[in-house]
Amino acid sequence: MPDPALHGQFTLHTSHPMPFGAQLMPEDGVRFRLFAPGAETVRLRLENAGDDLPMQRSKEGWFERVEPTAEAGSRYRFVLEDGTAVADPASRFQPDDVHGPSQVIDPLAFAWADGGWQGRPWSQSVLYELHIGTFTPEGTFAAAAEKLTLLAEIGITAIEIMCLADFAGNRNWGYDAVLLYAPDSTYGHPNDLKHLIDVAHRHGIQVILDVVYNHFGPEGNDLPKYFPQLLTKDHCTPWGDALNFDEDNAGDCARQVRELIIQNALYWVEEFHVDGLRLDATHAIVDTSKVHVLDELASRVHEFGAAHQPPRQIHLIREDEQNVAPKLLRNEKGHCEKFTAQWNHDMSHLLGAAMRQDFSGAQEDEETTKQAESVAEGFIIAVEERGESGDVRCHVPPTAFVSFVQTHDLIGNRIGAERIHALAPPAAVRAVMSLLLLTPQIPMIFMGDEFGATTPFPYFCDFGGDLGKAVSRGRREFLAQLHNADEAALKNAPDPQQESTFLSAKLDWAQREESTWPDWYRRILAVRQEHVSPSLESLHQRCGEFRVLRAGAFQIGWDLDGKRLEVSANLRPDATDGFDAGGETIWLEGQSSVPGSLDAFSVRWSVTSSTRS
């Protein structure tokens, strides 16, 4: 476990050397650099500084100027041939949103106090997904930093921050970002984000940043105006034409698209000291090059972490609808070679079974088998992936999966955006959450779960004009199709464009003061820290087995480094018998009236000596 005393061991000033954008030069002012192969001329406009300044063009399409009058704090834009003034695609800060000027930032102005921080082993991770704008009433980086003590006290060891790159408007989930290097100004200054991360490390909390590399948002992306090769019609995504990563066919232009993304990953890791990245919808990142852009990204990020002094543990997490088991392989020491983990969407179906309280028929038996399999082994689709040596899942341990029962998507895509605490009986919620929090997979909870928050989390955004109207209309159509709902069912669906929708998503921290949930989380995560996490670090292959007793009831066992961890789960609304009752009980959620049986919504965890040599 990292020693918090190392925090503050010495002070650091760190900067990622940017190959493009605005880079402060020690004695020469600021170097401005833009890749614009579709433009013949580009000029630099310094706000309140007279005439636009010419930039020198290379034959490859790079425009560059070193300007001695520019400095930290200078605001600037790039001016195209037709007079259009655009923001820097590598802007570090946009004080006036995506349509305003970019601002030169001195990254060395922030003094870090986490000089001894090396991160934490992935096996110790308990993730907490949060949205900066709704996590606190203020919705800022600074306010979020003040809440981290409460998370550390209950056993949270990592926060996963929903995408915070600059988007159009004052509110957004974050997945409509267009300026990937600029923390959105509605949350504060880049130094405020650095302070948040510095405080997290002081508490022994890792920071995982959600990043979107599969598309740009619908408003404020000016790159195609001067870099038309950014997108390709050869591949299509749910958001339109795909980013052009195919270096084998598109040459240097595709290389620059790849660098825009890879440098962004390195930028967050080096300049902001983040401990990892959650890569959104990686199945939508299409690349037919010999080396996929994400594989190159992983290699370069890990190279940076290994070369850093002291070496840093950096985790890369994929959200993918496809089986990516071959990319999650561990070596003989249990260390990942490319990607640390994949989101396990299948785990969330456990909650659905508990909420429905409907366990009759073959379909429910089959679903229970899939649910038990997802807990025991990970992503169900992985069973279909076979290589020359057989099922590649054999080499993927449970720690290669991040599991959850609710996320921003799972809540926001309900018509009323209700959370589980507003939908399910408390006993069912406790049963499912106890199943989640002690599994050898890496658990993740959503902000507010730790005190039983009942506030909704609807989708919200702030687009102007016809785009805003189209988004509101499209959202209703999406929900109607997703839930097969009619207009009557949709009448209470929140309009994403209304400010009231955004405000309704803000956590009500007053609920925490009267809740018993924080103590429950503190106790169960202490059990995880004592009995589960220490046995996970050296895992390098699949180690789970399961059996289904009846619909909604099953047992799972994992052989972990000399001990066997077992769970008996009854997610039914009635008692079930037939469970094995061996081992030392480390957690019992609900009741076990007699040996071998569990009452409704009960989960029993136990440990014993491993059955394997």
C-alpha positions, -999 to +999 in steps of 0.1 A: +000+000+000+014+035-008+026+054+022+007+087+025+038+101+042+055+101+008+031+128-002+049+161+002+083+144+003+095+170-022+079+195-046+076+190-083+069+213-112+060+192-143+051+199-179+044+177-209+065+189-239+038+196-265+047+190-302+019+213-312-002+241-296+013+268-274+046+260-257+063+285-234+100+290-244+123+300-215+138+330-233+119+334-266+083+339-256+058+313-269+061+288-297+027+284-315+023+254-338-007+241-358-011+212-382-033+225-410-026+206-443-059+220-458-048+256-454-024+277-475-020+304-449-027+307-412-021+338-390-018+341-353-041+365-335-030+377-301-060+393-283-056+430-278-022+430-295-027+447-329-026+430-363-027+393-369+008+378-373+019+355-402+029+319-394+055+300-415+042+270-434+062+238-439+056+215-470+040+189-447+013+214-435+027+226-402+023+263-393+047+277-367+056+310-351+077+318-321+064+351-307+085+370-281+056+393-270+034+364-259+035+350-224+016+330-199-019+344-198-019+356-234-051+348-253-048+338-289-065+322-319-055+309-353-070+328-383-077+309-415-076+322-450-113+331-450-109+351-418-124+325-395-107+326-361-105+292-344-093+279-310-061+259-307-070+222-309-043+216-282-054+245-261-046+240-224-075+264-213-105+281-228-116+308-203-146+317-225-157+283-238-150+265-271-158+295-293-135+319-274-098+324-275-073+299-261-050+309-233-013+303-228-008+283-196+025+279-177+023+243-164+053+248-143+035+274-122+018+247-102+039+232-073+030+195-068+034+180-034+031+143-045+068+138-053+069+103-037+036+091-052+039+060-074+003+051-077-013+020-063-014-017-075-046-022-095-056-050-071-062-025-044-086-004-065-121+004-054-134+029-080-159+057-075-173+073-107-181+110-104-192+139-125-175+172-114-204+194-122-229+175-101-207+159-074-210+190-053-234+220-052-206+242-065-197+218-093-160+227-093-126+210-090-120+229-058-153+218-042-147+182-052-113+182-035-130+190-002-151+158-003-122+134-008-117+129+029-152+114+031-144+090+003-111+079+018-127+072+051-150+046+037-123+028+017-125+044-018-090+041-034-097+056-069-120+082-084-129+079-120-138+113-133-163+115-162-148+133-192-139+169-184-123+181-217-138+213-230-173+211-244-198+237-258-220+254-232-221+254-194-232+219-187-226+185-203-220+149-193-186+154-210-188+131-240-193+160-264-158+174-259-141+192-288-109+205-272-093+175-256-064+192-238-084+219-220-102+211-187-136+227-191-136+262-176-170+257-159-151+235-134-122+259-128-087+266-139-063+238-149-044+244-116-076+237-097-077+202-114-041+197-104-049+206-068-078+181-068-054+154-080-027+164-055-052+162-027-064+128-039-029+115-038-025+128-003-054+106+007-040+076-012-066+079-039-058+073-075-073+095-102-086+078-134-097+102-161-124+093-186-113+102-221-132+101-255-111+093-285-138+079-308-155+112-319-157+150-313-188+167-300-213+183-324-205+219-316-172+237-316-150+213-335-132+235-361-105+210-370-121+198-403-120+233-416-082+232-420-075+195-414-101+177-436-082+144-433-091+142-396-121+121-405-126+092-429-157+079-446-142+045-448-155+038-413-187+049-396-194+054-359-227+062-340-215+098-342-207+099-379-175+095-398-146+079-378-114+095-369-087+087-395-061+066-376-052+043-406-016+052-410-010+025-436-034+042-461-034+079-450+002+084-443+014+115-424-021+129-419-032+098-401+000+100-381-009+134-369-044+122-359-028+095-339-004+119-323-032+142-313-047+113-293-016+097-280+000+130-269-033+138-251-030+106-231+006+114-222-004+150-214-029+139-187-005+114-173+026+136-172+013+171-167-017+163-145-003+132-127-034+111-134-030+075-125-049+061-155-074+066-183-108+050-190-111+049-228-147+054-238-163+031-264-131+016-278-151-006-301-159+026-321-122+034-326-115+017-360-080+014-372-067-011-398-030-001-394-005-028-385-004-014-350-037-002-337-036+033-323-047+021-289-020-005-288+006+023-296-010+045-270-007+018-244+029+011-252+039+047-250+020+054-218+036+023-201+070+034-214+066+067-197+055+052-164+084+028-164+109+056-172+095+080-146+114+085-114+101+070-092+084+045-116+046+050-117+018+025-120-006+037-148-038+019-155-056+018-189-092+007-188-113-001-219-150+003-223-158-020-252-188-040-264-166-066-279-144-092-263-109-078-258-095-106-236-063-110-257-055-074-248-060-080-211-034-108-208-011-108-177+024-122-175+035-148-150+038-121-123+003-109-129+013-077-146-008-065-176+011-061-208-013-037-226-046-028-209-054-032-173-091-039-174-124-038-193-157-026-181-179-056-173-214-045-183-228-079-177-225-075-139-253-049-139-278-075-149-277-089-114-295-058-102-322-062-128-329-098-116-332-086-080-354-057-089-378-077-111-383-103-083-395-126-111-378-160-111-399-184-131-392-202-164-363-213-184-353-178-195-346-168-159-326-199-153-305-191-184-301-155-173-289-166-138-263-188-154-250-158-174-251-136-143-231-161-123-207-165-152-201-128-154-193-126-117-171-157-118-152-150-150-159-115-164-174-104-197-198-131-210-189-124-247-154-136-239-167-172-240-169-169-278-133-159-283-110-188-291-075-187-304-052-214-316-046-226-281-082-225-271-103-201-249-081-170-243-102-163-212-082-190-194-054-164-192-075-135-180-079-130-143-110-115-126-090-083-119-091-077-157-127-065-153-143-035-137-177-044-124-207-023-113-244-022-108-249+013-120-230+040-140-238+073-155-252+055-186-273+029-167-290+056-147-292+083-173-307+059-199-338+052-177-367+073-187-368+090-153-331+086-146-337+069-113-310+054-092-312+019-077-321+033-042-352+048-057-362+016-076-353-015-056-360-027-020-332-019+004-326-056+010-321-062-027-297-033-030-276-045-001-275-080-015-263-069-049-239-043-036-223-069-012-219-092-042-202-064-061-179-051-034-162-084-024-158-100-058-122-104-070-132-083-100-125-046-094-156-029-081-169+005-091-197+025-075-214+057-088-212+089-068-238+090-040-241+052-038-222+054-005-250+072+012-280+058-007-285+089-029-320+091-045-313+121-067-317+112-104-288+115-129-304+124-163-286+132-195-280+170-197-263+194-222-263+230-232-263+234-270-276+265-288-302+270-315-314+242-337-288+218-324-302+221-289-337+214-302-325+184-322-307+170-292-339+172-271-359+156-298-333+129-304-331+121-268-369+114-266-367+092-297-337+073-282-356+066-249-387+056-267-368+031-288-347+018-259-377+012-236-404+006-263-422+035-247-451+056-259-457+093-254-476+088-222-446+069-207-422+097-219-442+126-205-420+129-174-387+123-193-364+152-185-354+176-213-316+175-215-314+211-226-332+225-195-310+238-167-334+223-142-325+188-156-288+195-148-296+209-113-317+179-104-286+157-109-266+174-082-260+152-052-279+162-021-252+158+006-278+164+033-289+128+027-255+116+039-260+131+073-289+108+082-278+077+062-265+045+076-249+035+043-215+052+048-209+029+078-220-001+058-196+008+031-168+014+055-173-021+071-176-041+039-146-024+022-125-031+053-134-068+048-123-064+011-090-048+022-083-076+047-095-108+030-097-101-008-073-075-021-041-090-007-047-121-027-053-105-061-020-089-071-003-120-085-033-134-104-026-140-140-054-163-152-090-172-148-097-188-114-135-188-109-160-217-109-198-214-104-229-235-101-265-224-103-290-238-078-321-222-093-331-190-110-317-162-088-295-184-066-259-195-072-225-202-057-191-191-070-156-199-058-122-185-067-088-199-059-066-169-049-030-173-039-034-201-013-070-193-002-104-200-016-129-172-017-165-183-020-199-166-023-234-180-019-260-157-033-298-158-031-312-128-050-347-142-048-376-128-027-379-162-010-356-186+009-334-211-009-315-241+003-289-264-012-258-241-006-225-255+006-219-240+040-181-245+045-154-220+053-151-190+076-178-165+071-163-130+064-195-113+055-232-122+057-257-099+041-292-108+051-300-140+070-291-177+070-317-195+091-302-229+089-269-243+075-270-246+037-298-221+033-302-184+027-332-162+033-345-138+007-319-113-007-290-128+013-253-132+003-227-151+023-190-147+017-165-171+032-128-181+029-110-214+033-078-230+023-074-233-015-085-266-031-057-262-056-020-268-050 
